[in-house]
């Protein structure tokens, strides 16, 4: 099913370009292309090897800006060398199956894995339809926990370093290392892998050019943070529904409070050896890194909704949890699908960032349970 969803969505996108009313290569064709994100990914590798800035505007190739690190082109390299209409299908399949197999590797019951697979598939489709890298990011968060659980410290560090150079908030994955022994070994490996990935573009470009590329990345990310395009974050949720203007100070303040709340569960260090605690910790990372991301858009919520599904299978079963789960399915996963009335989405869901609301409520409940709940920490995983 994951294979069919990914391939079907990618081919469907291609049909929009094939039957576009605009001339291929024209500005209107590029502006209305359904595969714009893939064009950004693919051309990043070509720009790198041709010594062009990764962070400029290339209106003849795609609209919008490249937002990833100078090392990201290595991930897309094998796809970029293929014809566009072949590469985009394989890229979508790669992202879809990466998340599928990451869930498969979780040390939980088979029926719980099946539940996660089916629960997140609608959000996966939304992300794939936008040719996003977010399913891979969600997979990397999960694989980090899997590597730690299997005591593969070096592998866990590699996965975190790789995710950081795909999307900067991948650094949140480092929060897991405090739950496990051999912390200094992990830090050493993280520095090693981080330096190697940081310098990897030197295969194609000189050091001085690489530094300019990283400067361009930094500037682009800072500017994006100030623009807040497509913001469906928890900060926007609170500002829109409590009717106050969200200034930069207010945004940073709420993010700071969110960091403190996230870190409070480290006070339960005696629970670090509890498998359920660690699984719920993972779900907290997946949700937190999405809803407190300053520029989170609808396709990013595959990360948060994966966290919601992990929370549900790991937590104690209750009517409240079931209600919150259904709420997340209806408002988060379905609100940006064709099953949801467009009028409600355009006039209420998006302006008030309501897609974030179920995930925000679940995250608050989850943090409370991790910090104070005794039943949660005693509940077996049944693995």
C-alpha positions as semicolon CSV with decimal commas, in nm:
position;residue;x (nm);y (nm);z (nm)
1;X;0,000;0,000;0,000
2;X;0,284;0,241;0,082
3;X;0,445;0,161;-0,251
4;X;0,118;0,222;-0,437
5;X;0,044;0,546;-0,250
6;X;0,388;0,687;-0,327
7;X;0,405;0,579;-0,691
8;X;0,042;0,670;-0,758
9;X;0,075;1,017;-0,605
10;X;0,397;1,087;-0,796
11;X;0,252;0,976;-1,131
12;X;-0,062;1,181;-1,063
13;X;0,158;1,487;-1,009
14;X;0,339;1,420;-1,334
15;X;0,009;1,420;-1,520
16;X;-0,056;1,778;-1,411
17;X;0,268;1,885;-1,578
18;X;0,217;1,669;-1,887
19;X;-0,129;1,814;-1,950
20;X;-0,049;2,166;-1,831
21;X;-0,212;2,446;-2,027
22;X;0,118;2,634;-2,017
23;X;0,422;2,589;-2,238
24;X;0,690;2,371;-2,070
25;X;0,972;2,588;-1,938
26;X;0,763;2,906;-1,930
27;X;0,725;3,107;-1,612
28;X;0,358;3,011;-1,573
29;X;0,443;2,645;-1,626
30;X;0,705;2,657;-1,350
31;X;0,480;2,860;-1,122
32;X;0,200;2,603;-1,153
33;X;0,414;2,290;-1,159
34;X;0,313;2,019;-0,911
35;X;0,672;1,899;-0,892
36;X;0,833;2,226;-0,787
37;X;0,983;2,080;-0,470
38;X;1,145;1,797;-0,661
39;X;1,289;2,047;-0,909
40;X;1,447;2,228;-0,614
41;X;1,597;1,903;-0,483
42;X;1,717;1,781;-0,822
43;X;1,868;2,109;-0,933
44;X;2,052;2,156;-0,602
45;X;2,294;1,883;-0,704
46;X;2,338;2,034;-1,050
47;X;2,397;2,380;-0,902
48;X;2,653;2,239;-0,659
49;X;2,864;2,059;-0,917
50;X;2,844;2,360;-1,153
51;X;2,968;2,593;-0,876
52;X;2,648;2,795;-0,858
53;X;2,492;2,934;-0,543
54;X;2,238;2,694;-0,397
55;X;2,042;2,977;-0,239
56;X;1,957;3,208;-0,526
57;X;1,637;3,240;-0,724
58;X;1,624;3,030;-1,042
59;X;1,298;3,134;-1,203
60;X;1,371;2,936;-1,518
61;X;1,391;2,615;-1,312
62;X;1,161;2,650;-1,010
63;X;0,995;2,906;-0,786
64;X;1,072;2,951;-0,416
65;X;1,411;2,896;-0,253
66;X;1,632;2,601;-0,170
67;X;1,624;2,567;0,212
68;X;1,850;2,271;0,282
69;X;2,218;2,240;0,365
70;X;2,501;2,231;0,110
71;X;2,538;1,861;0,199
72;X;2,180;1,772;0,107
73;X;2,260;1,732;-0,266
74;X;2,443;1,409;-0,179
75;X;2,112;1,259;-0,067
76;X;1,940;1,354;-0,391
77;X;2,238;1,277;-0,616
78;X;2,127;0,932;-0,735
79;X;1,779;1,065;-0,812
80;X;1,906;1,387;-0,972
81;X;2,105;1,194;-1,231
82;X;1,787;1,029;-1,358
83;X;1,530;1,187;-1,592
84;X;1,296;1,411;-1,392
85;X;0,982;1,203;-1,444
86;X;1,162;0,887;-1,333
87;X;1,347;1,045;-1,045
88;X;1,040;1,199;-0,883
89;X;0,859;0,862;-0,869
90;X;1,160;0,691;-0,714
91;X;1,209;0,980;-0,471
92;X;0,850;0,955;-0,348
93;X;0,881;0,578;-0,314
94;X;1,209;0,617;-0,124
95;X;1,053;0,857;0,127
96;X;0,744;0,642;0,173
97;X;0,930;0,315;0,223
98;X;1,186;0,478;0,454
99;X;0,906;0,563;0,696
100;X;0,740;0,224;0,647
101;X;1,055;0,029;0,735
102;X;1,144;0,261;1,023
103;X;0,811;0,176;1,187
104;X;0,873;-0,192;1,111
105;X;1,193;-0,176;1,317
106;X;1,021;-0,048;1,632
107;X;1,025;-0,306;1,909
108;X;0,649;-0,321;1,956
109;X;0,375;-0,570;1,878
110;X;0,292;-0,638;1,515
111;X;-0,064;-0,511;1,551
112;X;0,067;-0,182;1,688
113;X;0,298;-0,139;1,388
114;X;0,003;-0,208;1,159
115;X;-0,203;0,054;1,340
116;X;0,071;0,315;1,299
117;X;0,107;0,234;0,928
118;X;-0,262;0,283;0,859
119;X;-0,313;0,582;1,089
120;X;-0,041;0,792;0,926
121;X;-0,107;0,699;0,564
122;X;-0,337;0,996;0,489
123;X;-0,081;1,243;0,621
124;X;0,187;1,054;0,428
125;X;-0,015;1,101;0,109
126;X;-0,038;1,477;0,171
127;X;0,338;1,498;0,215
128;X;0,407;1,284;-0,091
129;X;0,169;1,496;-0,301
130;X;0,390;1,791;-0,215
131;X;0,705;1,588;-0,295
132;X;0,837;1,657;0,054
133;X;1,132;1,511;0,243
134;X;0,937;1,506;0,571
135;X;0,855;1,130;0,567
136;X;1,229;1,065;0,559
137;X;1,283;1,306;0,849
138;X;1,019;1,121;1,054
139;X;1,188;0,793;0,965
140;X;1,526;0,923;1,081
141;X;1,385;1,023;1,420
142;X;1,249;0,670;1,463
143;X;1,569;0,508;1,338
144;X;1,766;0,711;1,593
145;X;1,571;0,545;1,875
146;X;1,607;0,204;1,709
147;X;1,985;0,248;1,685
148;X;2,010;0,353;2,050
149;X;1,794;0,061;2,158
150;X;2,027;-0,178;1,973
151;X;2,328;-0,008;2,140
152;X;2,465;0,111;1,806
153;X;2,589;0,446;1,931
154;X;2,789;0,534;1,622
155;X;2,494;0,461;1,394
156;X;2,262;0,673;1,609
157;X;2,507;0,962;1,584
158;X;2,529;0,921;1,205
159;X;2,150;0,925;1,168
160;X;2,118;1,240;1,380
161;X;2,400;1,415;1,194
162;X;2,241;1,325;0,860
163;X;1,898;1,450;0,969
164;X;2,050;1,780;1,088
165;X;2,192;1,842;0,741
166;X;1,857;1,764;0,581
167;X;1,645;1,984;0,807
168;X;1,806;2,180;1,086
169;X;1,547;2,077;1,346
170;X;1,680;1,722;1,311
171;X;1,913;1,828;1,592
172;X;1,622;1,760;1,831
173;X;1,708;1,390;1,786
174;X;2,013;1,446;2,007
175;X;1,776;1,475;2,304
176;X;1,754;1,094;2,304
177;X;2,121;1,036;2,385
178;X;2,077;1,142;2,749
179;X;1,852;0,838;2,800
180;X;2,132;0,595;2,719
181;X;2,482;0,509;2,849
182;X;2,811;0,590;2,670
183;X;2,723;0,957;2,631
184;X;3,081;1,070;2,564
185;X;3,117;0,806;2,294
186;X;2,802;0,940;2,130
187;X;2,928;1,299;2,142
188;X;3,256;1,192;1,982
189;X;3,077;1,009;1,703
190;X;2,837;1,301;1,649
191;X;3,126;1,544;1,609
192;X;3,302;1,304;1,372
193;X;3,000;1,245;1,150
194;X;2,900;1,610;1,167
195;X;3,240;1,726;1,043
196;X;3,249;1,465;0,766
197;X;2,902;1,552;0,640
198;X;2,975;1,924;0,675
199;X;3,282;1,889;0,455
200;X;3,140;1,633;0,210
201;X;3,071;1,890;-0,068
202;X;3,449;1,940;-0,092
203;X;3,441;1,645;-0,331
204;X;3,294;1,888;-0,585
205;X;3,381;2,241;-0,472
206;X;3,673;2,420;-0,298
207;X;3,663;2,512;0,071
208;X;3,613;2,886;0,012
209;X;3,310;2,815;-0,204
210;X;3,172;2,574;0,054
211;X;3,188;2,845;0,322
212;X;2,991;3,079;0,096
213;X;2,729;2,808;0,049
214;X;2,692;2,763;0,426
215;X;2,668;3,139;0,468
216;X;2,388;3,136;0,211
217;X;2,212;2,859;0,401
218;X;2,233;3,053;0,728
219;X;2,100;3,372;0,569
220;X;1,813;3,189;0,397
221;X;1,704;3,014;0,718
222;X;1,714;3,338;0,917
223;X;1,505;3,518;0,653
224;X;1,257;3,230;0,641
225;X;1,219;3,248;1,018
226;X;1,124;3,615;0,996
227;X;0,873;3,563;0,714
228;X;0,679;3,275;0,878
229;X;0,528;3,163;0,548
230;X;0,251;2,905;0,585
231;X;0,282;2,906;0,960
232;X;0,064;2,639;1,124
233;X;0,270;2,626;1,444
234;X;0,155;2,618;1,803
235;X;0,269;2,978;1,838
236;X;0,039;3,086;1,556
237;X;-0,239;2,867;1,697
238;X;-0,227;3,050;2,030
239;X;-0,190;3,396;1,874
240;X;-0,476;3,351;1,626
241;X;-0,722;3,201;1,873
242;X;-0,635;3,425;2,168
243;X;-0,639;3,727;1,936
244;X;-0,298;3,881;1,991
245;X;-0,031;3,984;1,744
246;X;0,256;3,741;1,729
247;X;0,575;3,946;1,746
248;X;0,923;3,799;1,717
249;X;0,969;3,840;2,093
250;X;0,642;3,663;2,160
251;X;0,732;3,380;1,922
252;X;1,076;3,332;2,076
253;X;0,928;3,346;2,425
254;X;0,675;3,072;2,350
255;X;0,943;2,860;2,187
256;X;1,162;2,911;2,494
257;X;0,880;2,797;2,724
258;X;0,826;2,497;2,497
259;X;1,195;2,404;2,530
260;X;1,170;2,420;2,910
261;X;0,855;2,207;2,912
262;X;1,020;1,958;2,679
263;X;1,325;1,928;2,906
264;X;1,129;1,884;3,230
265;X;1,087;1,511;3,166
266;X;1,461;1,467;3,215
267;X;1,382;1,502;3,585
268;X;1,239;1,150;3,562
269;X;1,587;1,006;3,504
270;X;1,498;0,696;3,705
271;X;1,252;0,608;3,428
272;X;1,513;0,617;3,151
273;X;1,552;0,239;3,172
274;X;1,180;0,193;3,104
275;X;1,113;0,101;2,738
276;X;0,772;0,264;2,740
277;X;0,913;0,591;2,870
278;X;1,166;0,596;2,587
279;X;0,901;0,525;2,325
280;X;0,682;0,806;2,460
281;X;0,990;1,027;2,461
282;X;1,024;0,956;2,089
283;X;0,662;1,055;2,029
284;X;0,726;1,379;2,219
285;X;1,021;1,457;1,989
286;X;0,817;1,389;1,675
287;X;0,529;1,613;1,784
288;X;0,737;1,888;1,947
289;X;0,977;1,930;1,655
290;X;0,679;1,988;1,426
291;X;0,439;2,209;1,617
292;X;0,708;2,441;1,751
293;X;0,880;2,473;1,415
294;X;0,855;2,835;1,312
295;X;0,767;2,768;0,947
296;X;0,570;2,445;0,972
297;X;0,337;2,378;0,680
298;X;0,071;2,115;0,625
299;X;0,303;1,855;0,461
300;X;0,530;1,872;0,767
301;X;0,264;1,716;0,987
302;X;0,354;1,364;0,878
303;X;0,623;1,396;1,147
304;X;0,380;1,505;1,418
305;X;0,107;1,257;1,324
306;X;0,363;0,976;1,338
307;X;0,437;1,093;1,691
308;X;0,066;1,088;1,772
309;X;0,034;0,728;1,653
310;X;0,341;0,620;1,852
311;X;0,197;0,793;2,159
312;X;-0,133;0,612;2,123
313;X;0,013;0,261;2,096
314;X;0,258;0,321;2,384
315;X;0,029;0,501;2,627
316;X;-0,230;0,359;2,862
317;X;-0,558;0,308;2,678
318;X;-0,834;0,547;2,783
319;X;-1,146;0,714;2,642
320;X;-0,970;1,051;2,649
321;X;-0,682;0,915;2,442
322;X;-0,925;0,770;2,193
323;X;-1,109;1,102;2,164
324;X;-0,781;1,288;2,109
325;X;-0,673;1,031;1,851
326;X;-0,997;1,070;1,652
327;X;-0,967;1,447;1,687
328;X;-0,615;1,430;1,539
329;X;-0,732;1,209;1,254
330;X;-1,022;1,438;1,169
331;X;-0,867;1,784;1,212
332;X;-0,497;1,724;1,151
333;X;-0,490;1,451;0,888
334;X;-0,815;1,512;0,701
335;X;-0,840;1,893;0,714
336;X;-0,606;1,933;0,416
337;X;-0,759;1,655;0,211
338;X;-1,044;1,663;-0,040
339;X;-1,261;1,490;0,219
340;X;-1,275;1,814;0,417
341;X;-1,492;2,111;0,310
342;X;-1,264;2,365;0,143
343;X;-1,462;2,657;0,283
344;X;-1,395;2,546;0,642
345;X;-1,027;2,485;0,567
346;X;-0,974;2,824;0,400
347;X;-1,173;3,029;0,652
348;X;-1,109;2,853;0,982
349;X;-0,849;2,574;0,978
350;X;-0,567;2,766;0,810
351;X;-0,624;3,118;0,950
352;X;-0,645;2,981;1,305
353;X;-0,376;2,711;1,259
354;X;-0,629;2,450;1,375
355;X;-0,441;2,167;1,205
356;X;-0,195;2,202;1,492
357;X;-0,455;2,195;1,772
358;X;-0,496;1,816;1,825
359;X;-0,120;1,761;1,818
360;X;-0,069;2,048;2,063
361;X;-0,326;1,906;2,309
362;X;-0,178;1,557;2,281
363;X;0,172;1,692;2,337
364;X;0,064;1,877;2,654
365;X;-0,100;1,559;2,787
366;X;0,203;1,353;2,690
367;X;0,447;1,585;2,869
368;X;0,230;1,577;3,180
369;X;0,222;1,197;3,178
370;X;0,597;1,169;3,126
371;X;0,661;1,405;3,415
372;X;0,397;1,296;3,664
373;X;0,221;0,982;3,543
374;X;0,292;0,665;3,734
375;X;0,051;0,439;3,545
376;X;0,224;0,522;3,217
377;X;0,568;0,425;3,342
378;X;0,445;0,095;3,483
379;X;0,245;-0,007;3,176
380;X;0,430;-0,283;2,982
381;X;0,492;-0,252;2,609
382;X;0,400;-0,616;2,547
383;X;0,689;-0,662;2,309
